[in-house]
Amino acid sequence: MPYLAINPAAASPVLPITAVPSGYPQLFNTYEEVIFRLGNRLDLGQAQIVRWINEAYREVAWLLDLESYRGSGVFVTVPGQHLYQHGSHIRVVSKLTVDYPASQGYEAPCMNKITLEDIRLIPAYDQPLEPRVWAPYGSRLIVVYPVPTIAHNIVADFRTRPRELANLFDSIILEPEHMEGLILCTRAKAFSALQEYGPAAQAQNEWISWLRTRPSDAAQQDEGRVSRMYPARSQRQKNRSNRRM
């Protein structure tokens, strides 16, 4: 295939940040609880404690594989552009799908995720095709191939990272049953940073013990879900589905 230059400055930006949902606990309550769990110390500044809470927040959201941090969005390919850059709020893109209007009668093909090295082994296509494979590059870039010749709607499934907490009234996007884990993880990070290794070891054990007892949020969301379902995109498929009922 032709050589595809990987220049982040030339990438098309995609998948903007969405609005923060409401109704979640605020940082202020967690901040007060962390101070209490650290022994109501007077030698710690607010910025220090908030930094530890943010570190723990990112770790809890990632390790628990929470549905709250799974998302999807649509971006449109640019003719002649093979490189796309998503925002820093996205931790990892898991799947890309070419989205066709139902009126066209096509299945929505899931693009194959491969490595950039594998993309370079694919032969060049003589005729224009929609993107069929993609590869992550670095932490924020996506390479698609064949290079689009027209605009295509691409649906991206991804996992996001929590937004940085700065104001004491910022929302923490965790369910109430997860807040204890956030506090325990923060406490472990705080004692470790303060080089109080005895309390740090105890706090780390408490955090790990809590984490081991937590059921998978993603697995609970999957309970009762059918294995796979596709919409009927043509009259023939609809007739076949009716005969099976």
C-alpha atoms as one frame of an Amber mdcrd trajectory, in Angstrom:
protein
   0.000   0.000   0.000   1.130   3.630  -0.357   3.105   5.033   2.552   0.863
   6.841   5.046   2.608   9.704   6.802   1.833   9.918  10.535   1.897  13.611
  11.361  -0.204  14.480  14.444  -0.325  18.130  13.399  -2.144  17.123  10.208
  -4.747  14.922  11.929  -8.433  15.837  11.786  -9.896  16.406  15.283 -12.870
  14.179  16.143 -15.135  13.166  19.066 -15.500  16.341  21.164 -16.149  16.325
  24.914 -19.782  15.926  25.948 -21.586  17.610  28.840 -21.047  16.405  32.423
 -24.120  14.571  33.788 -25.739  15.912  36.934 -26.949  14.296  40.147 -23.624
  12.819  41.306 -21.752  13.438  44.599 -19.710  16.601  44.839 -15.997  16.815
  45.553 -16.627  18.778  48.760 -18.113  15.776  50.624 -15.280  13.450  49.588
 -12.690  16.099  50.462 -14.076  16.414  53.999 -14.177  12.626  54.449 -10.582
  12.215  53.232  -9.388  14.833  55.752 -11.177  12.902  58.519  -9.714   9.538
  57.384  -6.221  11.064  57.412  -6.624  12.039  61.062  -7.761  15.676  60.642
  -4.198  16.740  59.936  -3.495  20.469  59.710  -0.288  20.199  57.668  -1.998
  19.341  54.363  -3.179  21.915  51.853  -6.340  21.701  49.803  -4.415  21.422
  46.518  -2.482  18.397  47.838  -5.608  16.532  48.893  -7.494  17.338  45.681
  -4.511  16.072  43.653  -4.585  12.738  45.520  -8.344  12.487  45.026  -7.916
  13.049  41.275  -5.235  10.345  41.073  -7.495   7.909  42.923 -10.511   8.960
  40.845  -8.768   8.019  37.591  -7.594   4.698  39.041 -11.014   3.702  40.413
 -12.810   4.567  37.177 -10.333   2.495  35.152 -10.030  -0.564  37.397 -13.780
  -0.933  37.959 -14.496  -0.762  34.202 -17.572   1.380  34.868 -20.342   1.786
  32.309 -20.345   5.511  33.149 -17.003   5.767  31.369 -18.011   3.931  28.209
 -19.276   6.038  25.360 -19.822   6.282  21.650 -19.812   9.067  19.111 -19.865
   9.712  15.389 -17.245  11.450  13.300 -17.172  12.101   9.566 -14.172  11.141
   7.468 -12.483  13.750   5.318 -11.693  12.799   1.694  -7.970  12.103   1.392
  -7.462  12.065   5.190  -6.332   8.851   6.877  -5.335  10.262  10.279  -7.754
  11.389  12.998  -7.107  12.706  16.494  -9.522  12.302  19.390  -9.628  14.322
  22.594  -7.578  13.641  25.708 -10.788  12.732  27.576 -10.848   9.432  25.641
  -8.610   6.796  27.209  -8.936   4.166  24.483 -11.008   3.595  21.330 -12.269
   0.012  21.196 -14.287  -0.245  17.977 -15.061   1.654  14.760 -18.062   0.955
  12.534 -18.973   2.465   9.158 -22.535   3.725   9.544 -24.747   3.500   6.456
 -28.265   4.949   6.295 -30.855   2.169   6.620 -32.407   3.293   3.322 -29.316
   2.037   1.467 -29.968  -1.530   2.598 -26.355  -2.183   3.676 -25.142  -3.812
   6.851 -23.072  -1.520   9.044 -19.616  -3.154   8.781 -17.418  -3.186  11.851
 -13.930  -2.133  10.811 -11.170  -4.587  11.710  -8.766  -3.294  14.345  -5.175
  -4.167  13.461  -1.718  -2.700  14.020  -0.117   0.043  11.968   2.502  -2.475
  10.831  -0.277  -4.705   9.465  -1.851  -1.773   7.639   1.417  -1.199   5.798
   1.260  -4.777   4.467  -2.137  -4.312   2.830  -1.889  -3.858  -0.962  -3.043
  -0.601  -2.508  -6.603  -0.609  -3.836  -7.260   0.389  -7.439 -10.826   1.517
  -6.783 -12.204   3.726  -4.006 -13.556   1.841  -1.000 -14.910   2.798   2.399
 -12.440   2.405   5.305 -12.247  -1.260   6.298  -9.439  -1.432   8.842  -8.065
   0.901  11.476  -5.217   1.064  13.940  -4.544   3.138  17.055  -1.346   5.151
  16.939   0.013   6.563  20.169  -2.552   7.591  22.759  -4.739   9.923  20.690
  -4.459   9.056  16.981  -6.497   6.754  14.720  -5.312   5.582  11.294  -7.978
   4.330   8.848  -7.494   2.478   5.555  -8.317   2.517   2.681  -7.978   6.282
   2.707 -11.513   7.718   2.383 -12.407   9.287  -0.960 -15.784  10.576   0.251
 -17.296  11.454   3.613 -18.322   8.444   5.705 -20.027   8.442   9.086 -17.873
   6.429  11.509 -19.301   5.300  14.844 -16.637   5.027  17.530 -16.990   3.095
  20.786 -14.550   4.195  23.443 -13.671   4.391  27.120 -13.179   7.797  28.689
 -11.204   9.034  31.664 -12.673  11.223  34.427 -12.417  14.958  34.115 -10.013
  16.701  36.433 -11.677  17.859  39.646 -10.726  21.438  40.481 -13.664  23.103
  42.241 -15.001  21.660  45.500 -18.473  21.687  43.922 -17.415  19.621  40.880
 -19.309  16.355  40.445 -17.604  12.985  40.905 -19.117  10.618  38.324 -19.266
   7.559  40.569 -22.201   5.726  42.099 -22.639   5.871  45.914 -21.399   2.277
  46.290 -18.089   3.265  44.672 -17.317   6.252  46.898 -15.767   4.147  49.665
 -13.293   2.765  47.154 -12.362   6.299  46.063 -11.712   7.328  49.669  -9.647
   4.216  50.441  -7.545   4.646  47.303  -7.002   8.342  48.084  -5.931   7.492
  51.621  -3.384   4.957  50.349  -1.919   7.482  47.911  -1.775  10.191  50.565
   0.142   8.128  53.156   2.515   6.877  50.456   3.227  10.429  49.274   3.806
  11.521  52.865   6.298   8.614  53.256   4.379   7.211  56.208   4.962   3.654
  55.126   3.205   1.826  57.976  -0.148   3.582  57.486   0.447   3.461  53.713
   0.751  -0.349  53.746  -2.384  -0.715  55.850  -4.325   1.719  53.642  -3.147
  -0.089  50.501  -4.335  -3.431  51.898  -7.732  -1.937  52.742  -8.050  -0.510
  49.223  -7.047  -3.795  47.540  -9.416  -5.771  49.783 -12.287  -3.472  48.844
 -11.415  -3.727  45.161 -11.348  -7.550  45.210 -14.859  -7.735  46.621 -16.403
  -5.465  43.993 -18.465  -7.137  41.247 -17.823  -6.023  37.683 -20.119  -3.145
  36.750 -19.844  -4.074  33.065 -20.742  -7.718  33.804 -23.813  -6.653  35.762
 -24.932  -4.430  32.894 -24.578  -7.426  30.537 -26.943  -9.573  32.612 -29.951
 -10.612  30.503 -28.537  -9.149  27.294 -28.931 -11.153  24.083 -25.631 -12.289
  22.624 -25.942 -10.339  19.384 -28.674  -8.553  17.482 -28.682  -6.820  14.106
 -31.440  -4.635  12.658 -33.120  -5.840   9.465 -31.879  -3.513   6.720 -33.824
  -4.961   3.786 -37.296  -6.362   3.072 -35.765  -9.785   2.473 -34.248  -9.798
   5.952 -37.556  -8.697   7.457 -39.403 -11.548   5.714 -36.803 -14.040   6.958
 -37.171 -12.741  10.520 -40.981 -13.017  10.327 -40.783 -16.646   9.204 -38.649
 -17.511  12.216 -41.201 -16.087  14.675
